[in-house]
Amino acid sequence: MNATKRRALYETLQSLNPHPKPELEFTSPFELLIAVMLSAQATDVSVNKATRKMFPVANTPDKLLALGEESVADYIRTIGLYRSKARNVIATCEILLAQYGGEVPHTREALEGLPGVGRKTANVVLNIAFGQPTIAVDTHIFRVANRTGLAPGKDVRAVEAALEKFTPPEFRQDAHHWLILHGRYVCKARRPECWHCAIEPLCEYRPKTPPPDL
């Protein structure tokens, strides 16, 4: 995809959703960090259901630490890999209190040093909580970037690098929001809904998918 089409693609997504918001529910950088950690191999809907019950009880490192691993596990039991996630949540709280005064660090290196926090989670937190123009690549963004021709790559790091290189600066802050929502609701894995896709004229995916009744 050339630069003109890439710009047009982002302009189209921006016109449809000028101020995109994450679907995870949170009220602080710490709540966001925990929610994103829990969302690995799970849906945002399932995470929100769990955190709506847990965060009113404990939503700071010291409160979650006091709650304990078993109680955290009980709150997030409906989320995949809940036991290992509960263990990572407690370990992360311990590190935040011991090394960062209970605050969420602002650097990728520090975030990736927390248990259960990988590059994608770090990028999400840096982007949403701290306003850094990072681009977090998940399965939806990986699919959209490759399928459309926007930023092809054979793995998530290659796609991230391509998106960072080719995304115009004015779209960097919101790029991953637009792409993840597009992948989640339109450019779906099994059957992309090309028949009502706003960026279909710019997309290089062939063949386009017809409506279900055709």
C-alpha positions as CSV (number, residue, x, y, z in Angstrom):
1,M,0.0,0.0,0.0
2,N,1.4,3.4,-1.0
3,A,1.6,6.4,1.2
4,T,-1.4,8.1,-0.4
5,K,-3.6,5.1,0.3
6,R,-2.3,4.7,3.8
7,R,-3.1,8.3,4.6
8,A,-6.6,7.9,3.1
9,L,-7.2,4.8,5.1
10,Y,-6.4,6.5,8.4
11,E,-8.4,9.6,7.4
12,T,-11.4,7.4,6.8
13,L,-11.1,5.6,10.1
14,Q,-10.6,8.9,11.9
15,S,-13.7,10.4,10.3
16,L,-15.8,7.4,11.6
17,N,-14.3,7.6,15.1
18,P,-12.5,10.8,15.8
19,H,-11.8,10.1,19.5
20,P,-11.5,6.3,19.8
21,K,-11.5,4.8,23.3
22,P,-10.4,1.5,24.7
23,E,-13.2,-1.0,25.5
24,L,-11.5,-2.0,28.8
25,E,-12.9,-0.2,31.8
26,F,-10.5,1.6,34.1
27,T,-10.2,4.8,36.1
28,S,-6.4,5.0,36.7
29,P,-3.1,3.9,35.1
30,F,-2.9,1.0,37.6
31,E,-6.4,-0.2,36.8
32,L,-5.5,0.0,33.1
33,L,-2.3,-2.0,33.7
34,I,-4.2,-4.8,35.6
35,A,-7.0,-4.9,33.0
36,V,-4.6,-5.2,30.1
37,M,-2.7,-7.9,31.9
38,L,-5.9,-9.8,32.5
39,S,-7.0,-9.4,28.8
40,A,-4.3,-11.7,27.4
41,Q,-6.1,-14.5,25.6
42,A,-9.4,-13.2,26.9
43,T,-12.0,-10.8,25.7
44,D,-12.4,-7.3,27.0
45,V,-16.0,-8.1,27.9
46,S,-14.9,-10.9,30.2
47,V,-12.3,-8.7,31.8
48,N,-14.7,-5.9,32.4
49,K,-17.2,-8.3,34.1
50,A,-14.5,-9.4,36.5
51,T,-13.0,-6.0,37.3
52,R,-16.4,-4.4,37.9
53,K,-16.5,-6.6,41.0
54,M,-12.8,-6.5,41.9
55,F,-11.9,-2.9,41.5
56,P,-14.5,-1.5,43.9
57,V,-12.9,-3.7,46.5
58,A,-9.3,-3.3,45.6
59,N,-7.9,-1.1,42.9
60,T,-4.4,-0.1,44.1
61,P,-1.3,-2.1,44.6
62,D,-1.5,-2.2,48.4
63,K,-5.2,-3.1,48.4
64,L,-4.8,-5.9,45.9
65,L,-1.7,-7.2,47.7
66,A,-3.8,-7.2,50.9
67,L,-6.5,-9.1,49.1
68,G,-4.1,-11.9,48.3
69,E,-3.6,-14.3,45.4
70,E,-6.5,-16.6,46.2
71,S,-9.0,-13.8,46.5
72,V,-7.8,-12.2,43.3
73,A,-8.1,-15.6,41.6
74,D,-11.7,-15.9,42.8
75,Y,-12.6,-12.5,41.3
76,I,-11.0,-13.4,37.9
77,R,-12.0,-17.1,37.8
78,T,-14.1,-16.6,34.6
79,I,-11.0,-15.3,32.7
80,G,-8.7,-17.7,30.9
81,L,-5.4,-18.6,32.7
82,Y,-6.8,-17.0,35.9
83,R,-4.4,-18.6,38.3
84,S,-1.2,-17.5,36.6
85,K,-2.7,-14.1,36.1
86,A,-3.6,-13.8,39.8
87,R,0.0,-14.8,40.6
88,N,1.3,-12.1,38.2
89,V,-1.0,-9.5,39.6
90,I,0.2,-10.0,43.1
91,A,3.9,-10.1,42.0
92,T,3.4,-6.9,40.0
93,C,1.9,-5.2,43.0
94,E,4.8,-6.2,45.2
95,I,7.3,-4.7,42.6
96,L,5.3,-1.5,42.2
97,L,5.2,-0.9,45.9
98,A,8.9,-1.8,46.4
99,Q,10.4,0.0,43.5
100,Y,8.0,2.6,42.2
101,G,6.2,3.9,45.2
102,G,3.0,2.2,44.1
103,E,2.9,4.1,40.8
104,V,2.9,2.6,37.3
105,P,6.2,3.3,35.6
106,H,6.3,5.4,32.4
107,T,8.9,3.5,30.4
108,R,8.6,0.3,28.3
109,E,11.7,-1.2,29.9
110,A,10.2,-0.8,33.4
111,L,6.8,-2.0,32.4
112,E,8.2,-5.1,30.7
113,G,10.1,-5.9,33.9
114,L,6.7,-6.5,35.6
115,P,5.5,-10.1,35.8
116,G,2.9,-10.8,33.0
117,V,3.7,-7.7,31.1
118,G,5.0,-8.1,27.6
119,R,5.6,-5.6,24.8
120,K,2.0,-5.3,23.7
121,T,0.7,-4.7,27.3
122,A,3.5,-2.1,27.8
123,N,2.6,-0.3,24.6
124,V,-1.1,-0.2,25.5
125,V,-0.3,1.4,28.9
126,L,2.2,3.8,27.5
127,N,-0.3,4.9,24.8
128,I,-3.5,5.2,26.8
129,A,-2.3,6.1,30.3
130,F,0.7,8.3,29.4
131,G,-0.1,9.6,25.9
132,Q,2.9,8.1,24.1
133,P,2.3,7.4,20.4
134,T,3.1,3.7,20.7
135,I,1.3,1.1,18.5
136,A,0.4,-2.2,20.3
137,V,0.0,-5.1,17.9
138,D,-2.5,-7.8,18.8
139,T,-4.0,-10.5,16.7
140,H,-6.6,-8.2,15.3
141,I,-4.1,-5.5,14.2
142,F,-1.7,-8.1,12.9
143,R,-4.5,-9.5,10.7
144,V,-5.7,-6.0,9.5
145,A,-2.2,-4.8,8.7
146,N,-1.4,-7.9,6.6
147,R,-4.8,-8.3,5.0
148,T,-5.2,-4.7,3.9
149,G,-1.6,-4.3,2.9
150,L,-1.2,-1.4,5.3
151,A,1.9,-2.8,7.0
152,P,2.6,-6.4,6.1
153,G,4.9,-8.4,8.4
154,K,5.5,-12.1,9.3
155,D,5.3,-11.5,13.0
156,V,4.0,-8.9,15.4
157,R,7.3,-7.1,15.9
158,A,7.7,-6.8,12.1
159,V,4.1,-5.4,11.8
160,E,4.8,-3.0,14.7
161,A,7.9,-1.7,13.1
162,A,6.1,-1.3,9.7
163,L,3.2,0.6,11.4
164,E,5.6,2.9,13.2
165,K,7.5,3.5,10.0
166,F,4.5,4.1,7.7
167,T,1.8,5.7,9.9
168,P,1.8,9.5,9.5
169,P,2.7,11.2,12.8
170,E,-0.7,12.8,13.3
171,F,-2.4,9.3,13.4
172,R,0.1,7.5,15.6
173,Q,-1.6,8.2,18.9
174,D,-4.9,6.6,17.8
175,A,-3.8,4.2,15.1
176,H,-3.9,1.0,17.2
177,H,-7.4,1.9,18.5
178,W,-8.8,2.3,15.0
179,L,-7.1,-0.9,13.7
180,I,-8.1,-3.1,16.7
181,L,-11.7,-2.0,16.5
182,H,-11.8,-2.5,12.7
183,G,-10.4,-6.0,13.1
184,R,-12.7,-6.8,16.0
185,Y,-16.0,-5.7,14.3
186,V,-15.5,-5.5,10.5
187,C,-12.3,-7.2,9.3
188,K,-13.0,-10.4,11.2
189,A,-10.7,-13.4,11.1
190,R,-12.9,-16.0,9.5
191,R,-15.1,-13.8,7.3
192,P,-14.2,-10.2,6.8
193,E,-17.3,-8.1,6.3
194,C,-16.1,-6.3,3.2
195,W,-19.6,-5.4,2.1
196,H,-19.9,-2.7,4.7
197,C,-16.2,-1.8,5.2
198,A,-15.5,1.9,4.9
199,I,-11.9,1.3,3.8
200,E,-12.8,-1.4,1.3
201,P,-11.9,0.8,-1.7
202,L,-8.3,1.2,-0.3
203,C,-7.8,-2.4,0.9
204,E,-5.6,-4.7,-1.1
205,Y,-7.3,-7.9,0.1
206,R,-8.5,-10.2,-2.6
207,P,-11.1,-11.6,-3.1
208,K,-13.5,-9.3,-1.3
209,T,-16.2,-11.1,0.8
210,P,-19.7,-10.8,-0.5
211,P,-22.7,-10.3,1.8
212,P,-24.0,-13.5,3.4
213,D,-27.1,-13.6,1.2
214,L,-25.2,-13.6,-2.0
